Amino acid sequence: MSDFYPVDPAFAASARVRKDDYQRMYARSVQEPEAFWKEMSGRLDWIVPPTKIKNVSFDPNDLYIRWFEDGQLNVSANCLDRHLADRGDKTAIIFEGDDPGESRSLTYKELHTEVCKFANTLKNLGIAKGDRVVIYLPMIPEAAVAMLACARIGAVHSVVFGGFSPDSLASRIADSGAKLIVTADEGVRGGKKIPLKANVDESLTRPHTSSVETVVVVRRTGSAIHFQSPRDRWYHTLMEGQSETCDYEPMNAEDPLFTLYTSGSTGQPKGVLHTSGGYLVYTSLTHELAFDLREDDIYWCTADVGWVTGHSYVVYGPLANGATVVMFDGVPNYPDFSRFWQVVDKHKVTLFYTAPTAIRALMREGDGPVKKTSRKSLRVLGTVGEPINPEAWNWYYRVVGDERCPVVDTWWQTETGGFMITPLPGAIDLKPGSATLPFFGVKPAIVDADGKTQEGECSGNLVITDSWPGQMRTVYGDHQRFVDTYFKTYPGNYFTGDGARRDADGYYWITGRVDDVINVSGHRIGTAEVESALVAHPKVAEAAVVGCPHDIKGQGIYAFVTLVAGETGSQALVKELIAEVRKEIGSIAAPDYLQWAPSLPKTRSGKIMRRILRKIAENQPDQLGDVSTLADPGVVKNLVEERLIK
Ligand code: WTA
């Protein structure tokens, strides 16, 4: 029997959505999706309001997803201009730097001015509707300014997380064909500097990056950097004298807003493409209801803008709602383990949203660093990115929230745009470790390996049987890959790549990825990417990468490596190979364990049996299952004996 936390009646009394509202609205949203979403679309300002609401086919042979397709709007106008009359002097962004002494804020009026000036700058630099812009910045307000300026003129941004290496950046530039990059001289995290501009310089020496004409550089640390004229331009110089107004481009609801690269089972990361109308309706509605947003809330999501959470729930959803958003450029343990809670007290944060990995890392330090802060402003706590273990959930609820604040465990994905399964804090009773029930319009189902829908209490693969407005529309430049990845496995359904269990109350428990994606600290790493970085080394013949349990990160990366004949493994070579992965992808993909494998377990047709490697990495050698189909069952014995986690 798991813990159960019924909705607090005091919270429910003034909540935006209560229990009967949820049931009634959910039923309507799935029975009459057109009427429901037409009504919900009214939350935005449209230049031309949509009359066609939903036009979708999940048939893999004829796949299309269109929402509000005859409507026109501008996302930046919805996040800024429409607030100016009533919220012009309201704080839009509170910036909190890595250094606790650094903070500043921008009102909606000020943010609007900055965005208009940068939109004019982009236009002067030859950027027009449909052009792609790569954003490689720290968590500074200029990141939001750059995103919104792109949205204003109809340019399609592609934000690349500052922790990615020059090679990863280069492959994203090449895939997107970006004309312009916005970056900073350096970033600072936990007191350490990150050479962003130097990384950009290096990435632009790689093949297929010649589409880039201009690099705009924000001065963040002031350190000396290499500057290449006329390609490189200072942000602050370009902004001087720009007009403070800029007409926004009327965009069709289905015009692209951004692409964001994410890892999957195979090949290179894919450019997940989101469009304008459906995405903004969905992110703003989910944000408002899952956090029970009020006019005077101070909302803080700790995610970086380099990930989808930073797009949907730092920038677009909250700003469309006219909320006050904290943007934090630091880390949870700098200068010390109280930092999150000091920032909560400093800015009187009411709604706080972070990842299980951060909660676990802080929990390990004990209650002390939390308890020395007040946190009495907090109202709702959220979590995202990976399954949260009940122990961490309870600590978050009990110690951080003083048993006062509902915990919303939001399950969603880069591909889904916004929350899919999540509690609404005034309406849905909580069970630690469960993302609870589907959001409005979301129809989850659990299928077995053959695609047969399971009823009642069950577990299996999680699919979504019908479209919702925030859904990704395609893989940039490769629509067939979109169809193949998400719609072929269980035809007629969107396949999430996650496993899930449904309990007797209909609650969903996400059990983690069922494909070859590892979730490290809430970041998706494709095993294929790590493998290809490893085999790029001349001494490596073959590599297989799987996930392993990790106390803080949720999952760690476990690599099995076979060297070319004549080479022998050494500690120095382990270090060298891990450094290779850091260089090719970035530190987040560095293997935690690297085991030498004289050979890998394969089927007679030559396919690596990952199931077996997973069990070895999970230290469950007695659960290897049937090894009789292996070409050479003997290889397993050695791998089990030499395993690095015992
Ligand atoms: C996992 C992040 C359990 C899941 C928004 C999903 C979760 C992947 C949760 C998407 C949650 C995200 N509980 N698992 N609340 N939230 N996940 O694209 O495996 O970076 O498929 O999007 O993270 O990761 P992504």
Boltz pocket constraint, residues with backbone or C-beta under 6 A from the ligand:
constraints:
  - pocket:
      binder: B
      contacts: [[A, 262], [A, 307], [A, 308], [A, 309], [A, 383], [A, 384], [A, 385], [A, 386], [A, 387], [A, 388], [A, 409], [A, 410], [A, 411], [A, 412], [A, 413], [A, 414], [A, 415], [A, 421], [A, 435], [A, 496], [A, 497], [A, 498], [A, 510], [A, 512], [A, 513], [A, 519], [A, 522], [A, 523], [A, 524]]
      max_distance: 6.0
